[in-house]
Amino acid sequence: MKRYTCCCWAAAETCLAVLFASVLFGCGSSRNNNPLAPPAHPATGFLYATGQDGITAFPFNSSTGALGSGSQATSMFAANNPLANMVTDPAGKFLFACNLYGSSTEAFSIDAKTGALTPISASTISIQGFGGCTLSIDPTGQFLYIAASTGIWGFTVNSKTGVLTALAGSPFSDGSVLRESAITPSGKFLYAISNNTTVNTISIFSINSNGSLTPITGSPFPMAINGTAYSVAVHPSGNFLYVSFPGTEQIAAWSINTSTGATTVVPGSPFPSGLTNGDAPNSLLVTPSGGFLYALSGATTVFGYSIDANSGALNPINGSPFTLSSASDYFAIDPSSQFVYAAYTNTVAGFDINASTGVLTPFNASPVSVQGVTLLTLVKSSH
């Protein structure tokens, strides 16, 4: 997942081998009696989990967090880099993944009733260069992007078929070696962090009406922090940008000018993660409600922070870090910000999120099984 050169990436992925321990959460209480049992009501969405045999779909009830019995889709999906992900269009009709080792995209149509996946013909598109295998999709669902060392690769998404077509001029670049990107909720700007060997930078692109990208004046911008920039996240308000720095065990924050896309350092940034052993913070997740940020340690802890809605500053949640009984760097938060799901070697388990405090409480019930599970994503049903 990592660093400035291909060699450093390989070393980092070796270090992350500890992510796949087999022991799960300890016991905990939950307001749900049996949150991972088959839902009592029709599924309002689906949780997708990649594993050694493809992608498994679990019906998801957004009121209870319950997961039903899984069904599997045929897939050549092989991405197990913790920065990799899967994304869906806003309507929940299509699922897109990045095949890390094949350096290509993969696309599926979603059955609205069952969650079953059907591979979309002609949408496995090769990508040149290396990166975190992180996809981002604009709020309208028209454009899909992936950051790589060669630039930002962009695609149009056919709203009826899900077929991907490379955008003219893609890949888009400001000269940086990029590794991960995120889009503002307005769909106006795309932010990407560098994989350069000399200085950490943020690349800022404006997104044009046809999906093409134009670097804003001055891009890329230096980040005056030692150590490699790792994960990037945009706040749901579009007002703040967060980047993790595992080497210095910090999280940096910037406010975003929503008109120009320019960034300004948030007072107090960078914020200490609370770690002192060099394990984190790795991947960052912000709840859709915007109230909390979680930093995954790449080990058996999750660090939680409340987000100041006015300044974007981070403050540790009482009780943080939350200790897991097994290492995980693959999480997903449901759209209502009520539940978090974590992937382990062969299972998916869940947390309740306290809406007031952000405290995570493990589900009582047994997790569901997925052999070799890695990536997770939650999709709201289009039915």
N, C-alpha and C positions, 0 to 999 in steps of 0.2 A: 504494500500500500504506500510505497513510501517515498521518499527522499528524492534527491536531485538527479540521480543517474540510475540507469538500469541496474547496475550492480548494487546500489544502495537499496533499490526496490526489493531485490532478491533477498538481501540481508534482513530487511524489515519483515518480509513475509515469513522468513525462517523464525524470527523472533516471535511472530504471532502464532506460531504453531500451538502455543499454550492455550489458545482460544477453545480448543476442542476437547476439553476434559469431559468426563461422562457423568459426574455427580450433579444433581439438580439442586434447586432451592431448598432451604430448610423449610419447616412448617411455618404457616402464618395464618392469620385470620383474614376474613373477607366478608363483605356484605353480601356476596353472592354465594348461595348454598352449594352450587355445583357448576362453576363457570365454564368448565371445559367439557361438560357433558353435552349431548345433542340438544340443540336449542328447542325450547318449548314452542316457539313461534317461528314463522317463516324467516329465513335469513334475510337480513337487510344489507348484507355485503359478504365479502369473502376475504379470508386471509390466505395469501399464497406463500408457500415455502419452497425454496429450491433445495433439492437433495441429490443424492447420487443417482437416482433413477428418473430425474426430471423435476417437474414442478407439481406440487400437490395443492389442491384447493380445498379449504375448509370453510363451510358455511359459518357466517359470523352474525350474531345478534347484537346490534348496537345498544340495546337496552340493558343487556345482562353481561355482555362480553363472552357469552357461551360460544364454543366452537363445536360444530357437528362432525360427522364422519368425513374423512377426506377422500377426494378422488384425484387421480393423477393424470397429467398431460404428458404426452411424448415430447421430449425436448432434448436437445444436445447441450443444454445450458451447463456451463462449467465454471462460472465466475465464483471464486471464493475469497476475493480480496475484500476486507472489511469496508473499504470505501465504495465497493460496487453496490448497485441497487437495482430495483425494478420500479417502474413508474406506470401509472395508468392515465388515460385521458380523463378530463373532468366528468365526462358522461359515464365512465365506467364500462365502456364498450371494448376497449383494447388494453392489453398489457404488453409492455416493452421491457426488454432485458438487454444487458450487454454481456456478450460471451467473451470474457477476459482473455482466455488462452487462444481463442480463434480470432480475436480482435475484430469482432463484428457485432451488429445488432441482431436481435431476435424479436419477433412480434407475434402476438396471438390475439384472436378475437375471443371475447368472453361471453359465454351463454348466461344471459341475465337471470335465468331461473335456477340453474344448477351450478354455475361458476365454472363449468367445464371449459377448457382452453382448446382452441383449434389453431395450429400454426398458420400464419398468413403467408401465402405464396409470394415470392419475390421480395420479401422484406428482410432477408438475411444479407446485410450490406457490410462489406469489409471496411475497416477503418485503419488507416496507416498511423504508425506511431504507437506510443505507450502512454498509459494514464491510469487513473483510479477506477476506470470503468463505471463512472457515475453518470447517469442520465438525468437530464432535467427537461421538463416540458412546460410550455407557456400556458398561462391560465385559460386560454381559449381552446387548447388542445390541437392547435394547428401546426405547431412546430416542436420538434424534438432535437435536443442538443447533447453532445458528449465532448468533454474536454480531453485532449490528448497532447502529446509532445509536439505534434504538428499543427496544433491550433484547435479551434472549436468546430467540430463537424456538425452541420445542421441538416435537418430533413423536414420536408412537409409531410403531414399526416393526412391521408385521405379520410375524410370524416365518415364516409360510408363503408369503406373496406378496410381501413387501417394500414393500407399499403404505404410504405415509406419511399420518398423520392428525395435524392440529394439536392440541396439548395444550390443554385448557381453561385459560384464564388467560394463554396465551401472547400476546405476548412478556412475559417476566418482567424486572423492573427494580428497581434500587435508586436510580434517578435518574441513573445515569451514562450517558454516551454511549460505547458499547462498540464494540470493533473486532475482538477475537480472544479465543478462550477455549480452555481445556484442562480435562480431567476427570482426577481421581485414579484410579489403578488399582482402588481399592476401590469406585469408583462412588458415593462418599458426597458428594463436593464438586466444584463447578465453579468455576474461577477465570477471570476475564476482566479484560483491561486496558482502560483508558479511552481515549477519544478527546476528552476534555474540553479546553477552551481555557485553563484557568487552572492546573490542577495534575494531575499524574499520579496515578492511583488504581488500586488493585486491588479488584475486586468479588468477593466470596466468597459463593457460594450453596450451601446444602445441597440435595441431590437427594432428594426424597421418593419413597416407594414407587410412586407413580403417575406419576413423572417430572416433576412440577411442581417449581419452584425457589423456595426461600425464602432471602432474604438473611440471613446470620448477623448477630448484633447488632454494630453499628458499621460495617457495610459501607455505602459503599466506604471503603477505607483509603488514606491518602495515601502516596505513594512519594517520599521526600525526595531525589530525584535530578533534576538539571536535564536538559532535553531530553525529547524524545518517547519514551515507551515504545513498542516496536515489535513484538517477537515474544515469545510466552510458551510455556514448556515445563514439564511436570511430570515429575519423575524417575520411572522405572518402579517404584521402591520406594514411591512416594507420599510420601516424606519431604521432598522439596525442590522448590522452585519457582524457575524462572529466567526473567528478562526482559531483553531486549536494549535498549540505548540507543545508537543510531547517532550521535546528535549529540555525545555525550560519549565515544564509543568505549569503552563499558563493558558488562559483563554483571552484573546484580544477582542475588543469590541469597537465598532465604529458606528456613528450615526450616518444616515443616508439622506442626502438632499433629494427628495422625491421628484424634483423638477429636472435636475441636471445629472443625477446619479453620483455626484461627487461625495466623498466620505470625509468625516472628521472624527478623530479619536475621541471615544467616550471618556469623560473624566474618571480616573481611577484605573483605566485600562493600561496594561494587561492585568487581568485578575488571576490570583493564585488558584490553582485547581484544588489545593489541599493535599496533594500527593507529595511525597518526598522520596519515592523509590524509583522514579523514572518510568513508571508504567503508563502514564496518562498525562493529559487527556487525549484520547484518540478521536473517534467519531463523535459528532455533536448532533443532538436532536432537540428541536424546540417543539413544544406542544402546539397543536393548531390553535388553541385558545390564546397562545402568546404569553401565558403566565410563567412558564417554567422552561429551563434548559437542562438537559441531561448530557453528561459527558461519560462515555464508556471508557473504561480503563484498559481494556485489552486483557483484563484478568478477572478477578472475582468481585469487583466493586463497581458501583455506579454512583457518580457524583451528581447531585442535584442542586440547582440554583433557582431562586426566584428572580424574575426580570423586572426591573423598575420600568414601568410603562412610559414614563416621561424621559428618562435619561438613557435607558438601555443597560444600566449598570447591573452587575450580577451580585447576588448575595446568597451564601450557602443556605440551603434548606435545613431546618432543624432535623437532626438524625442522619444527615448526610455525612459520609458516604453510606450507601445501602449495600450490605454484603450479600453476595450470592454464594451458593455452595459449589458453583462451577463457573468457569470462565466463559464469557460471551462477548462478542463485539457485533452482534447482529440483533437489532431491536426494531420494533415498529410500534407506532402510537396510533390509536384509532382516531378517526376524524372528530369525535366528540371530546377527545382528551380525557376519557375516563379510564382507558386501559392501555397497558404496555405489554407487548409480547417479546419474549427472548428466545433465541435459537441456541440449542446446545448440540452435542454431537449427533444425537438421534431423536431429539424431542423438541417440542415447543411448549413453553410454560408462560404463565401470565401474572401480571401485577394489576391491582387497583391503583389508580392515581387519586389521592385526596385533592379535591378541586380547590380547597382553601389553602392547604399547606404544601402540596406537591409531594408529600410523603408517599413512598411506594410500599405496598403491602402485597406479599405473594398470595396468589390464589390458593385455596385449600385443596382443590381437586387435583387428580393426576394429570400430567401433561399429555399431549397427543404425540404420536410417534411419526417421525420422518427420518429415514435413514440418511445420515450424512448431511443434515440440514445446515444451511448457511443463511441465505438472504430471506427476508420477510417483507411483505407489503400488505396493506389493507386497502381493499377496493370497495367503494360504495356501489351497490347493485344498480343497474340502469333499469331494472324491471319495475 
